[in-house]
């Protein structure tokens, strides 16, 4: 196992079960490759948001040196893959855990 990359839980399961997977060929492989290719394609959408929120997103994107659409995409991806965390909540949890250990 390569520890260079942080794997999601799903990726960890796949890696652990890798030896149980079997190669596929022919039509089944073509079907799987088509599903994967379609999953990689971007889809243009229209999104309504307040001027205030858009302004703040553009400011954050500029601070990070990325286009604001990319920032929105990254936020949504992290949210749906349970990788988006509230910084203040995380710090609060860490403080509580430290307090529990001190008792």
Residue pairs with C-beta under 8 A, 6 or more apart in sequence:
1 15
7 15
8 81
8 83
24 32
47 72
49 57
54 68
57 68
57 71
57 72
58 68
60 71
61 67
61 68
61 70
61 71
62 68
64 71
66 74
75 84
77 83
78 84
